[in-house]
């Protein structure tokens, strides 16, 4: 039995018009997208300009290398491996 290790990528500097479908299409060229979390403002519901995308580890590495710094909707993407927030971190996302 083969266990796939998933990697969560932070995708920043997104255009505020981006949708989950846009992200799925962008990342699908590099592997199977398991999950997308497009972060929105709690009060307004509007996108905050960043998301998290989960892919298999090897796919995530390829996607990060291929897409980091590229232009997407007029903005330069910032992509890196997501870091877990420390417990007790009270910042609002």
Contact map, one row per residue, 1 for C-alpha under 8 A:
111000000000000000000000000000000000000000000000000000000000000000000000000000000000000000000
111100000000000000000000000000000000000000000000000000000000000000000000000000000000000000000
111110000000000000000000000000000000000000000000000000000000000000000000000000000000000000000
011111000000000000000000000000000000000000000000000000011000000000000000000000000000000000000
001111100000000000000000000000000000000000000000000000011000000000000000000000000000000000000
000111110000000000000000000000000000000000000000000001111000000000000000000000000000000000000
000011111000000000000000000000000000000000000000000001111001000000000000000000001000000000000
000001111100000000000000000000000000000000000000000111100001000000000000000000001100000000000
000000111110000000000000000000000000000000000000000111000001000100000000000000111100000000000
000000011111000000000000000000000000000000000000011110000000000000000000000001111100000000000
000000001111110000000000000000000000000000000000011110000000000000000000000011110000000000000
000000000111110000000000000000000000000000000000111000000000000000000000000011100000000000000
000000000011111000000000000000000000000000000000110000000000000000000000001111000000000000000
000000000011111101000000000000000000000000000000111000000000000000000001101110000000000000000
000000000000111111000000000000000000000000000000100000000000000000000001111000000000000000000
000000000000011111000000000000000000000000000111100000000000000000000000000000000000000000000
000000000000001111100000000000000000000000000010000000000000000000000000000000000000000000000
000000000000011111110110000000000000000000000010000000000000000000000000000000000000000000000
000000000000000011111110000000000000010000000000000000000000000000000000000000000000000000000
000000000000000001111111000000000001110000000000000000000000000000000000000000000000000000000
000000000000000000111111100000000000000000000000000000000000000000000000000000000000000000000
000000000000000001111111110000000000000000000000000000000000000000000000000000000000000000000
000000000000000001111111111000000001000000000000000000000000000000000000000000000000000000000
000000000000000000011111111100001001000000000000000000000000000000000000000000000000000000000
000000000000000000001111111110000000000000000000000000000000000000000000000000000000000000000
000000000000000000000111111110000000000000000000000000000000000000000000000000000000000000000
000000000000000000000011111111111000000000000000000000000000001000000000000000000000000000000
000000000000000000000001111111111000000000000000000000000000000000000000000000000000000000000
000000000000000000000000111111100000000000000000000000000000000000000000000000000000000000000
000000000000000000000000001111110000000000000000000000000011011000000000000000000000000000000
000000000000000000000000001111111000000000000000000000110011001000000000000000000000000000000
000000000000000000000000001101111100000000000000000000110010000000000000000000000000000000000
000000000000000000000001001100111111000000000000000011110000000000000000000000000000000000000
000000000000000000000000000000011111000000000000000011110000000000000000000000000000000000000
000000000000000000000000000000001111100000000000000011100000000000000000000000000000000000000
000000000000000000010011000000001111110000000000001111000000000000000000000000000000000000000
000000000000000000010000000000000011111000000000001110000000000000000000000000000000000000000
000000000000000000110000000000000001111100000010011100000000000000000000000000000000000000000
000000000000000000000000000000000000111110000011111100000000000000000000000000000000000000001
000000000000000000000000000000000000011111011111000000000000000000000000000000000000000000000
000000000000000000000000000000000000001111111111000000000000000000000000000000000000000000001
000000000000000000000000000000000000000111111000000000000000000000000000000000000000000000000
000000000000000000000000000000000000000011111000000000000000000000000000000000000000000000000
000000000000000000000000000000000000000111111100000000000000000000000000000000000000000000000
000000000000000000000000000000000000000111111110000000000000000000000000000000000000000000000
000000000000000100000000000000000000000110011111000000000000000000000000000000000000000000000
000000000000000111000000000000000000011110001111110000000000000000000000000000000000000000000
000000000000000100000000000000000000001110000111110000000000000000000000000000000000000000000
000000000001111100000000000000000000001000000011111000000000000000000000000000000000000000000
000000000111110000000000000000000000011000000011111100000000000000000000000000000000000000000
000000000111010000000000000000000001111000000000111110000000000000000000000000000000000000000
000000011110000000000000000000000001111000000000011111000000000000000000000000000100000000000
000000011110000000000000000000001111100000000000001111100000000000000000000000000000000000000
000001111000000000000000000000001111000000000000000111110001000000000000000000000000000000000
000001110000000000000000000000111110000000000000000011111011000000000000000000000000000000000
000111100000000000000000000000111100000000000000000001111111000000000000000000000000000000000
000111100000000000000000000000000000000000000000000000111111100000000000000000000000000000000
000000000000000000000000000000000000000000000000000000011111110000000000000000000000000000000
000000000000000000000000000001110000000000000000000000111111111000000000000000000000000000000
000000111000000000000000000001100000000000000000000001111111111100000000000000000000000000000
000000000000000000000000000000000000000000000000000000001111111110000000000000000000000000000
000000000000000000000000000001000000000000000000000000000111111111000000000000000000000000000
000000000000000000000000001001100000000000000000000000000011111111110000000000000000000000000
000000001000000000000000000000000000000000000000000000000001111111110000000000110000000000000
000000000000000000000000000000000000000000000000000000000000111111110000000000000000000000000
000000000000000000000000000000000000000000000000000000000000011111110100000000000000000000000
000000000000000000000000000000000000000000000000000000000000001111111100000010100000000000000
000000000000000000000000000000000000000000000000000000000000001111111100000111110000000000000
000000000000000000000000000000000000000000000000000000000000000000111110000111100000000000000
000000000000000000000000000000000000000000000000000000000000000001111111000110000000000000000
000000000000000000000000000000000000000000000000000000000000000000001111111110000000000000000
000000000000011000000000000000000000000000000000000000000000000000000111111110000000000000000
000000000000011000000000000000000000000000000000000000000000000000000011111000000000000000000
000000000000001000000000000000000000000000000000000000000000000000000011111100000000000000000
000000000000111000000000000000000000000000000000000000000000000000000011111110000000000000000
000000000000110000000000000000000000000000000000000000000000000000011111011111000000000000000
000000000011110000000000000000000000000000000000000000000000000000111111001111100000000000000
000000000111100000000000000000000000000000000000000000000000000000011000000111110000000000000
000000001111000000000000000000000000000000000000000000000000000100111000000011111000000000000
000000001110000000000000000000000000000000000000000000000000000100010000000001111100000000000
000000111100000000000000000000000000000000000000000000000000000000000000000000111110000000000
000000011100000000000000000000000000000000000000000100000000000000000000000000011111000000000
000000000000000000000000000000000000000000000000000000000000000000000000000000001111100000000
000000000000000000000000000000000000000000000000000000000000000000000000000000000111110000000
000000000000000000000000000000000000000000000000000000000000000000000000000000000011111010000
000000000000000000000000000000000000000000000000000000000000000000000000000000000001111110000
000000000000000000000000000000000000000000000000000000000000000000000000000000000000111110000
000000000000000000000000000000000000000000000000000000000000000000000000000000000000011111000
000000000000000000000000000000000000000000000000000000000000000000000000000000000000111111100
000000000000000000000000000000000000000000000000000000000000000000000000000000000000000111110
000000000000000000000000000000000000000000000000000000000000000000000000000000000000000011111
000000000000000000000000000000000000000000000000000000000000000000000000000000000000000001111
000000000000000000000000000000000000001010000000000000000000000000000000000000000000000000111
